[in-house]
Amino acid sequence: GAGVSQSPRYKVTKRGQDVALRCDPISGHVSLYWYRQALGQGPEFLTYFNYEAQQDKSGLPNDRFSAERPEGSISTLTIQRTEQRDSAMYRCASSLEGGRNTEAFFGQGTRLTVV
Amino acid sequence: LAKTTQPISMDSYEGQEVNITCSHNNIATNDYITWYQQFPSQGPRFIIQGYKTKVTNEVASLFIPADRKSSTLSLPRVSLSDTAVYYCLVGVPLTGGFKTIFGAGTRLFVKA
């Protein structure tokens, strides 16, 4: 696609429910990143993939958070048993190459609200 | 991980040159310095990247001294539409990827 696409754009869920956030990176981009951004703060790194391999998940807050990219393209960030503190903007980014510093392209994000 | 320090906010007027300086005292040999811009309700957008000396593109210039412990983003003749948050990042290259750590950024407010 022309850019990084995230869906849904907005998600309201009840506390305790599971949610799945989707990221469709730019075609051909090898690396994919997930960030979480609270209002007025910079993006907080969660995890990233090189192709289908999850290279670093050190930023995932706890074991309720998981991510996958099974075919090296679309990625899903899953939050189980959501809590109100999970409410934030979740952003996905992709870059053309891994292994060196390259420009990351960000999607519009998914605004998650846990009520 | 190299930590960055930059001003929380800056004000400027239209037509002025704006320089935002970032400190990264613990930058590693392989790290590059990258700046992103973020408007409200949008994702960060790449502005410029450099390793040393000076880099210039159609949007900005990046000045990096020889010791690479700081860098300065220069925006020539800013306009109202340059009002945004600017992030200074030091990339941590890892196997097959690039882990980018964002700080709080600098909020630039351009006034008429």
Interface residues (C-beta under 8 A of the other chain):
Chain A: V4 V30 S31 Y33 Y35 Q41 G42 P43 E44 F45 Y48 F49 N50 Y51 A53 Q55 D56 R91 A93 S95 G98 G99 R100 N101 T102 E103 A104 F105 F106 G107 Q108 G109
Chain B: D31 Y32 T34 Q42 G43 P44 R45 F46 Q49 V85 Y87 G91 P93 L94 T95 G96 G97 F98 K99 T100 I101 F102 G103 A104 G105
